[in-house]
Structures are given as C-alpha cells and as structure tokens.
C-alpha cells in the first residue's frame, strides 16, 4: 500500500488520469504555445478572432489579450464570452511592441504566437507552424501564408527594406496595380504561388510564431517602435544572432488588415513613417548614416502626399506623439 506522502511518477499519474479523461492529458502535454494579441479599439474583430480559436485553445498555453485604451464595458463582454482569455487592460495606447512584451511576460511556453485581433486562425495552422519550428532548432520565427478576406495573398514575407521598397514595397502603387512585376516579387516572396518553405528576411507581425528562447535572447520587441516595423527589426536582430526566419505557405490564416488604424488614420500613417526612419537609423550602418537627412525628408514627403490623397479619412485621437505626427 502506497504511503500518503509518497510521490507519484509522471507516467503513473498520466495513466491514472487517462482512465478518467484522455483529452485532458493530451491537452496538458501539448501546451507549448502562448498566444499574445495586442488590441486597440477592435472589439468586434477581436471577438471573431477569439471565436476562431475556440477549438484550438486546448493546445494553447497562456492566452493573453493586451487591451490598449481599454473600454471597460467592451472588455467585460470579451471576458464574459471567453473566460479562458487573460485580458490585460491598459488605460492608454502604449504601442504594439510594448504590448507584445507585456503579453509575452504573462506566459512561459516554449513558443509564442503573435496574432492581430483582425485575424482568423485555426488549430491546423498553429499545428503546422509549431511542427515546422520544432524540427528546425535554428529557426526563431515562422510566418504563415496570410490571406485577405477575398482570398488574395498578402505580401507578409519580405526582404529587408532598401531603396526598392519605396517603389515596390507592399503598399506601393506599383505593387498594388502590378503585383506580378519582378521588383515587387523580389521584395515580397509571399506573392509567389509556392507551397515550399522559404527563408526570408522577415515576416509580418500580424501572425508569427516565435521561439521564446530566441525572443528573450534579443530582449524581445524594441519599444522604440510605437507601431509598424518592429517585426522587421525583431527578425533583423534575430538574424544577426544566427537565427533564421521562415515563411511557411502551407499554414494559412486570414487577416482583414488595418482595422485598428482606422480609429486614428493620421497618427497610424505618421507612426509608420516614423518607425521606418527609426529602422533606417538603427540598421543602415555607419557608412550610410550620412543619408539620414535625405531619408527623413523623403519619408516626410511621402507622408504628406499620402495624407493629401487620403484626406477624407483623417481623424485625430491621442497616441504617442512623434516628429512625423504633424506632417
């Protein structure tokens, strides 16, 4: 007869539990992914996102939503419908990178899944991402194929920004009107109709699986980036430390895109260009720093043009100010 103070081996415990709930044991053995969502006034989209994960939640560990500029009533509705979500309410918008770091600190799983609130994902995509990363110990980041709601492919896997990004980047006129041109396809490997994994410079933070060990190795997201380009910076720093970033087109999710930015279009656009300049100053290298004033003026000019072309969308709200905000 076993003494009351004796320990029970994990194998024996698993066998005992299996007699009562095999699914419970299987779930416990597969909690290796923490999910982090940074939300900003996108409660309708967040509800759809979390609903799409209902069946997959047993294979997830900590599920954290960092809710910036939180609306208490809306947040309470999310908590009531999805009690398995840890909702971290923040009174102000602290920026995407800061939100990610805060959310990551809530869990301990081996892998992190960053997901935008306007994404729809399922367990199959998550399983494919994790299986791929688990078999390749030098891979820090894996990004899926990201589809628009109409089924077209987003340029989520990319080359690191260079001069060609100005004219053939994801949101450029050339790419939007002639996506099949060679320069856009070179900048955006995701536009190719391949099903084979591809090593890339970086993938979109709208959905990326990250190895926690690698994330912590480079001290997480750089909070200098309030919004945009923090994903490119993360992958660049990981690459500089010997880690690889991969694009896995056999895993697919849907992403509406830009849902949070519609609440503050001017500020979001300004943040995009401010972060692009931060990225240049951080990674261009000493021999190219003399171009900083030219890059700054080019980005300011681009911002002014876009603000003029989209003046019907302009509103104002409170976000972190930067030197591009009042362009």
C-alpha positions, -999 to +999 in steps of 0.1 A: +000+000+000+014+034-010+022+058+018+003+091+018+034+112+015+050+092-014+054+108-048+036+096-079+057+093-111+045+114-141+039+082-161+018+067-133-001+100-130-007+101-167-020+066-167-043+073-138-057+105-154-061+088-188-086+064-171-108+095-165-100+120-192-077+111-221-083+145-237-072+163-205-039+145-206-033+151-243-041+188-238-017+191-209+011+175-229+007+199-258+005+233-241+037+246-257+024+278-274+014+310-256-009+333-276-005+371-275-029+396-290-025+433-288-058+451-292-067+487-298-104+495-301-111+465-323-135+445-301-157+432-330-127+419-348-112+405-316-144+386-309-142+369-343-105+362-338-111+345-304-141+326-317-120+311-345-096+298-318-122+281-297-114+246-309-077+252-308-075+266-273-068+233-256-034+231-274-025+266-263-009+277-230-014+312-218-038+332-240-033+369-233-050+400-248-033+433-240-061+458-244-048+493-251-070+523-244-094+498-229-132+502-229-144+487-197-178+476-209-164+461-241-136+444-222-161+429-198-180+415-227-149+398-240-141+383-206-176+370-202-177+353-235-141+340-235-133+332-198-102+313-209-086+346-220-063+367-198-073+403-206-048+429-196-064+463-196-043+494-202-057+529-198-037+543-228-022+531-261+014+521-252+023+509-287+024+475-303+059+465-293+053+474-256+020+454-257+037+424-271+065+424-245+038+428-218+018+399-231+048+376-236+058+381-200+025+366-189+034+331-201+062+305-201+056+283-231+084+273-255+068+291-284+049+324-288+022+331-313+016+368-321-017+374-337-035+405-347-071+409-334-084+412-370-070+377-379-090+344-382-069+313-374-075+277-365-057+248-349-044+234-382-024+265-390-010+266-355+000+229-355+018+233-389+038+263-376+048+246-344+057+213-361+079+231-386+097+252-360+101+222-336+120+203-363+145+231-370+163+243-340+180+273-358+146+287-368+134+315-345+104+328-365+079+311-387+052+331-406+022+316-424+006+325-457-017+354-449-048+358-470-071+389-475-108+383-468-112+380-506-087+351-507-058+370-523-024+367-508-009+394-486+028+402-490+036+391-455+070+376-462+095+402-472+130+413-480+146+437-455+137+473-466+160+490-492+157+517-518+135+495-539+109+494-511+100+530-519+086+520-553+079+482-549+070+477-513+039+460-501+018+492-501+034+509-531+014+520-562+035+496-583+027+466-562-010+474-558-016+478-595+010+454-609+017+428-583+033+405-608+062+428-616+097+413-609+107+440-584+076+436-562+080+398-563+117+401-553+107+424-523+077+402-514+084+365-517+050+357-503+034+368-536+049+337-554+025+308-556+049+284-539+040+258-513+076+251-503+090+268-471+112+298-479+138+315-458+131+353-458+144+384-441+112+390-421+076+382-418+046+402-407+038+405-370+001+401-379+008+364-373+042+350-364+053+321-343+084+328-323+107+306-303+107+321-268+144+313-263+153+334-293+129+362-284+144+365-249+179+362-264+174+396-282+154+411-253+121+410-272+105+437-292+123+471-294+098+496-277+113+525-297+089+513-324+054+525-314+037+510-344+050+492-375+084+479-385+090+463-350+085+429-367+112+437-393+136+449-366+130+418-345+138+394-374+168+415-383+182+413-348+175+376-346+193+371-379+223+390-366+224+365-338+224+334-360+186+327-361+166+321-392+131+334-402+110+312-424+078+316-445+055+285-444+028+288-471+011+255-462-001+272-430-027+298-438-047+324-418-070+353-428-062+389-420-085+418-426-057+444-421-056+479-408-087+476-385-070+493-356-055+521-377-090+532-389-095+547-355-065+570-359-055+571-396-033+602-395-015+590-364-010+555-377+004+568-410+027+591-391+038+562-369+045+541-400+069+567-414+085+575-380+092+538-374+106+535-409+131+562-401+140+546-368+146+513-387+170+531-411+189+548-383+192+516-364+203+492-391+217+512-421+252+511-408+277+539-402+287+542-438+251+551-447+242+574-418+251+605-439+219+597-459+197+601-428+186+637-437+177+626-472+157+596-459+140+617-434+129+643-460+118+615-484+097+599-457+082+633-448+073+640-484+058+605-489+037+610-457+024+644-469+014+630-502-004+601-486-022+624-462-033+646-490-046+617-511-064+602-481-076+635-465-112+622-464-101+595-439-083+618-414-094+619-378-075+627-347-070+608-315-045+605-287-014+584-294+022+588-286+035+619-305+065+618-328+082+642-352+061+629-381+027+634-364+022+669-376+034+665-412 
